[in-house]
Amino acid sequence: MNPLLVVRDVGDDGAAWSDAVPAWSGDAVVPDLTLEGATGDRTDIVWLLLEQMDAWRGRAPIIIGCGEHSLAAETFALAGWVGGLVLVDGLGGAWTTPEEQVARQNVWLRAKFEAPDHVGYPRVWLEPFTRLLRENVRCPVLIVETPASITSVDEVEKRAHQFGGPVEVLRIESAAPVPILREVTAWWDSQPDGR
């Protein structure tokens, strides 16, 4: 079975995911995403995941990106380092204008300056950037939408069609890791290259 890496959402301590992943029949990890001990440029979630992802690169891991940290998961899918990408409530919020992007990045930079351990990204979703990124993701993609999603219901299918590879959309009533992981397992088992 392909290994599994879960990129938990901002503010999630990872405990529920850590309890759920032993059900995965292969190697599975929910990395600690704290920036404690991070140095130099290693202050980004992608940097915190890089060592584990590099170790598994030849094993085509499944990466689950949750909420705001879905962009980090998409980054590894874009690089071709994963066998499958799962986004849990990770399609993003309303598209923002360039002016809104600048204003939100300024707020984020101020927060980062005041608290260097601040984790997360500015709440910015630029349609041209996102479309280009997703067009180049070729691995199978499972989009899991729950009632907690910040993506409007009418945008989900449009955003799903941005991906360059095969994509499935699943709507479930619970954002809890156990039912999500059951769905991910069933989805991966149904993939031609799954298992």
Summary of the structure (lengths in Angstrom):
residues: 195
radius of gyration: 16.1
end to end distance: 4.6
largest distance: 48.5
contacts: 576
relative contact order: 0.16
helix: 43%
strand: 13%
